Amino acid sequence: MSTAAHPGTPASVRQTAQSGLYAEVQLFYARQVHHLDAVRAQEFAATFAEDALFAHSPDAPAVRGRANIAAEVSAYNKRRFQADPVQRRHWFTMLDVRQQADGSVHTEFYALVGTTRPGEPRPVIAPSCIVRDVLVREDGELRTLSRKVTQDQELIG
Protein backbone atom coordinates (compact mmCIF):
# COMPACT_ATOMS: atom_id res chain seq x y z
CA MET A 1 0.00 0.00 0.00
CA SER A 2 1.42 3.36 -0.97
CA THR A 3 1.93 5.82 1.88
CA ALA A 4 0.96 8.66 -0.47
CA ALA A 5 -2.64 7.39 -0.60
CA HIS A 6 -2.88 6.47 3.08
CA PRO A 7 -4.97 8.83 5.24
CA GLY A 8 -2.13 9.07 7.74
CA THR A 9 0.30 10.73 5.36
CA PRO A 10 1.64 14.15 6.31
CA ALA A 11 -0.46 15.87 3.59
CA SER A 12 -3.72 14.49 4.96
CA VAL A 13 -2.69 15.30 8.52
CA ARG A 14 -1.93 18.88 7.48
CA GLN A 15 -5.27 19.14 5.68
CA THR A 16 -7.15 17.85 8.75
CA ALA A 17 -5.31 20.29 11.02
CA GLN A 18 -6.02 23.18 8.62
CA SER A 19 -9.70 22.22 8.43
CA GLY A 20 -9.94 22.13 12.22
CA LEU A 21 -8.30 25.56 12.53
CA TYR A 22 -10.56 27.00 9.84
CA ALA A 23 -13.67 25.75 11.65
CA GLU A 24 -12.34 27.09 14.98
CA VAL A 25 -11.74 30.53 13.46
CA GLN A 26 -15.22 30.59 11.91
CA LEU A 27 -16.80 29.74 15.26
CA PHE A 28 -14.68 32.40 16.97
CA TYR A 29 -15.86 35.05 14.49
CA ALA A 30 -19.49 33.95 14.79
CA ARG A 31 -19.38 34.46 18.55
CA GLN A 32 -17.45 37.72 18.26
CA VAL A 33 -19.84 39.27 15.74
CA HIS A 34 -22.91 38.33 17.78
CA HIS A 35 -21.50 40.49 20.60
CA LEU A 36 -20.81 43.31 18.15
CA ASP A 37 -24.28 43.24 16.57
CA ALA A 38 -25.94 43.25 19.99
CA VAL A 39 -23.65 46.13 21.04
CA ARG A 40 -22.32 44.11 23.96
CA ALA A 41 -19.13 46.17 23.95
CA GLN A 42 -17.49 44.53 26.97
CA GLU A 43 -18.08 41.01 25.66
CA PHE A 44 -16.89 42.02 22.20
CA ALA A 45 -13.72 43.57 23.63
CA ALA A 46 -13.10 40.41 25.68
CA THR A 47 -12.54 38.55 22.38
CA PHE A 48 -9.43 40.70 21.83
CA ALA A 49 -6.00 40.26 23.40
CA GLU A 50 -5.33 42.52 26.37
CA ASP A 51 -3.08 44.84 24.33
CA ALA A 52 -4.91 44.47 21.00
CA LEU A 53 -4.96 47.14 18.31
CA PHE A 54 -8.39 47.88 16.78
CA ALA A 55 -8.67 50.07 13.65
CA HIS A 56 -12.26 49.84 12.46
CA SER A 57 -13.23 53.08 10.76
CA PRO A 58 -11.67 55.75 8.56
CA ASP A 59 -13.46 58.29 10.80
CA ALA A 60 -11.94 57.12 14.08
CA PRO A 61 -8.35 56.61 15.23
CA ALA A 62 -7.16 53.12 16.10
CA VAL A 63 -7.42 52.19 19.77
CA ARG A 64 -5.30 49.82 21.85
CA GLY A 65 -6.41 47.57 24.70
CA ARG A 66 -9.65 45.88 25.71
CA ALA A 67 -10.97 48.76 27.81
CA ASN A 68 -10.41 51.22 24.96
CA ILE A 69 -11.96 48.85 22.42
CA ALA A 70 -15.09 48.52 24.59
CA ALA A 71 -15.26 52.29 25.03
CA GLU A 72 -14.82 52.90 21.28
CA VAL A 73 -17.53 50.40 20.31
CA SER A 74 -19.96 51.99 22.78
CA ALA A 75 -19.07 55.54 21.76
CA TYR A 76 -19.23 54.73 18.03
CA ASN A 77 -22.71 53.27 18.35
CA LYS A 78 -23.89 56.27 20.40
CA ARG A 79 -22.43 58.74 17.90
CA ARG A 80 -23.86 57.02 14.87
CA PHE A 81 -27.14 55.50 16.06
CA GLN A 82 -28.37 57.05 19.31
CA ALA A 83 -31.15 58.98 17.52
CA ASP A 84 -31.56 56.34 14.81
CA PRO A 85 -32.81 52.99 16.14
CA VAL A 86 -31.25 50.33 13.98
CA GLN A 87 -30.26 46.71 13.97
CA ARG A 88 -26.87 46.14 12.40
CA ARG A 89 -25.61 42.78 11.16
CA HIS A 90 -22.05 42.03 10.14
CA TRP A 91 -21.50 39.26 7.59
CA PHE A 92 -18.00 37.83 7.33
CA THR A 93 -17.27 35.86 4.18
CA MET A 94 -14.47 34.66 1.90
CA LEU A 95 -12.36 33.82 4.95
CA ASP A 96 -8.67 33.03 4.38
CA VAL A 97 -6.87 31.49 7.39
CA ARG A 98 -3.09 31.13 7.52
CA GLN A 99 -1.27 29.56 10.45
CA GLN A 100 2.09 31.23 11.09
CA ALA A 101 5.30 29.63 12.35
CA ASP A 102 5.08 31.65 15.59
CA GLY A 103 1.65 30.16 16.34
CA SER A 104 -0.34 33.24 15.40
CA VAL A 105 -3.07 33.02 12.78
CA HIS A 106 -3.41 35.63 10.06
CA THR A 107 -6.87 36.01 8.57
CA GLU A 108 -8.34 38.07 5.80
CA PHE A 109 -12.02 38.25 4.98
CA TYR A 110 -14.72 40.39 3.45
CA ALA A 111 -17.28 42.06 5.67
CA LEU A 112 -20.64 43.46 4.71
CA VAL A 113 -22.65 45.47 7.22
CA GLY A 114 -26.43 45.46 6.94
CA THR A 115 -28.50 48.10 8.73
CA THR A 116 -32.25 47.66 9.23
CA ARG A 117 -34.54 50.39 10.55
CA PRO A 118 -38.04 50.06 12.01
CA GLY A 119 -40.68 49.91 9.29
CA GLU A 120 -38.13 49.33 6.53
CA PRO A 121 -38.05 45.62 5.65
CA ARG A 122 -35.04 45.93 3.35
CA PRO A 123 -31.67 46.50 4.98
CA VAL A 124 -29.12 48.94 3.65
CA ILE A 125 -25.91 47.06 2.93
CA ALA A 126 -22.95 49.35 3.59
CA PRO A 127 -20.11 49.48 4.04
CA SER A 128 -18.31 46.74 2.22
CA CYS A 129 -14.91 46.08 3.78
CA ILE A 130 -11.83 43.92 3.84
CA VAL A 131 -10.65 42.92 7.31
CA ARG A 132 -7.17 41.74 8.22
CA ASP A 133 -6.67 40.19 11.65
CA VAL A 134 -3.88 38.61 13.60
CA LEU A 135 -5.21 36.04 16.06
CA VAL A 136 -3.28 34.63 19.01
CA ARG A 137 -4.05 32.21 21.81
CA GLU A 138 -4.54 33.40 25.38
CA ASP A 139 -5.27 30.69 27.91
CA GLY A 140 -5.94 28.31 25.02
CA GLU A 141 -8.59 30.57 23.45
CA LEU A 142 -8.33 32.55 20.23
CA ARG A 143 -8.14 36.31 20.68
CA THR A 144 -7.73 39.10 18.15
CA LEU A 145 -4.34 40.77 18.56
CA SER A 146 -4.88 43.28 15.77
CA ARG A 147 -7.68 44.22 13.43
CA LYS A 148 -7.48 46.56 10.46
CA VAL A 149 -10.74 47.24 8.65
CA THR A 150 -10.50 48.94 5.27
CA GLN A 151 -13.70 50.07 3.62
CA ASP A 152 -13.89 49.45 -0.11
CA GLN A 153 -14.55 53.18 -0.67
CA GLU A 154 -11.02 53.80 0.67
CA LEU A 155 -9.53 51.42 -1.88
CA ILE A 156 -11.12 52.97 -4.97
CA GLY A 157 -10.73 56.66 -4.09
Summary of the structure (lengths in Angstrom):
residues: 157
radius of gyration: 18.1
end to end distance: 57.8
largest distance: 69.0
contacts: 405
relative contact order: 0.15
helix: 34%
strand: 39%
